[in-house]
Amino acid sequence: RIVPLPVDYRGCEIGDVFVVGYGLHVADLYRNLPGIHVVPAEVVAADAAACVADLYPALAAEPGGVGSRGSTGRGTE
């Protein structure tokens, strides 16, 4: 059923893209980013951690950080 619904608060509109951050996640990664980021859907579908080094640069600089595939990138929570 379609019913008119008044909207009190409206965030923003985005195009037809795959986004992560600010609570949106892929395999429990990226949800703690402070903003919304566009990532290639086919890349994160193949490897959920593929964009961790790009989106968490401080962790990538740490020894044993996200540059190694063993890290989940959840160190900023």
Steps between C-alpha positions, in 0.01 A plus 500: 500500500631841411422762762633858512750532782625836621879506545627695798872463430661433166867419469631505148436333169766294329504344158487132418837413656623258767588680823650407837565683825293667769338169592487350150732202468624204300584189703518715817765728346473877443201561730704720736616748235390852592364571151344336197742362238434365151672167435489275193234237575668231289831550682361470854275212391811305399708609803323690779832635635618633163440868589614490863846644430350787300230589752704448818836662414612530864463124547686428177806680641512279812732198500284194442209731419254475217774461243510139611184314407465360853367826644131585499547877519283527808766665715336843489178402682 
